[in-house]
């Protein structure tokens, strides 16, 4: 049985992929949605005790995801959302994955595009350097601006209550500082890697936290002409694209693209 690995981003857990897991499982795939280290508990437990979030590091996330993918019998299709899209790129660069799709991806190191909406979305964490050692949550209004700005207020609040957890200030601050420090940092990839498997960036036109300009810039950094790097934009979609009305069509198209480019 072929495997699909779904990698979640910040401010959420693998629960955010729940509908995609069900859909791909029904299509006869083995579907794995690994949690970050310490995130194996439910959303409610992490909100009650965010200690695992406070101690989280990007290398620990990458090491754990690598162990999950490396244990499979053959390379899977990788799909990542938001920060999960950046981790997906790291795994792909290191030789894991038959093909990958990054939805509204966070940038890998060296991508300097920072739209004002992105600054506003991440300001709750980055406004205070002391947050480097904290787990920082969003208010319902902040969540709606960053994740669900095209959703109704009722939908946004329901998804906030179902999916939202605090994010790691340490990982977010380190990702910002990476572009100002010498040498490769945590979310570094080799943009000239000719052996990397095919990669598709999927962007929502109305995404505030990771706008299309970030996706386009990230994709343009890849210089190899021996592998595939493509970008697609969906009009009217916000950051929480995997939960927005019409997600089924996007999920099916992403899978079709990945299966084709994986040679399955």
Secondary structure as GFF3:
##gff-version 3
##sequence-region A 1 264
A	DSSP	beta_strand	3	7	.	.	.	ID=ss1
A	DSSP	three_ten_helix	14	17	.	.	.	ID=ss2
A	DSSP	alpha_helix	18	26	.	.	.	ID=ss3
A	DSSP	beta_strand	30	32	.	.	.	ID=ss4
A	DSSP	alpha_helix	43	48	.	.	.	ID=ss5
A	DSSP	alpha_helix	51	54	.	.	.	ID=ss6
A	DSSP	alpha_helix	58	70	.	.	.	ID=ss7
A	DSSP	beta_strand	77	81	.	.	.	ID=ss8
A	DSSP	alpha_helix	83	93	.	.	.	ID=ss9
A	DSSP	beta_strand	99	103	.	.	.	ID=ss10
A	DSSP	alpha_helix	116	126	.	.	.	ID=ss11
A	DSSP	three_ten_helix	129	133	.	.	.	ID=ss12
A	DSSP	beta_strand	135	136	.	.	.	ID=ss13
A	DSSP	alpha_helix	140	146	.	.	.	ID=ss14
A	DSSP	alpha_helix	153	163	.	.	.	ID=ss15
A	DSSP	beta_strand	167	168	.	.	.	ID=ss16
A	DSSP	alpha_helix	169	177	.	.	.	ID=ss17
A	DSSP	three_ten_helix	178	180	.	.	.	ID=ss18
A	DSSP	beta_strand	198	204	.	.	.	ID=ss19
A	DSSP	alpha_helix	212	221	.	.	.	ID=ss20
A	DSSP	beta_strand	229	234	.	.	.	ID=ss21
A	DSSP	three_ten_helix	241	243	.	.	.	ID=ss22
A	DSSP	alpha_helix	247	262	.	.	.	ID=ss23
###
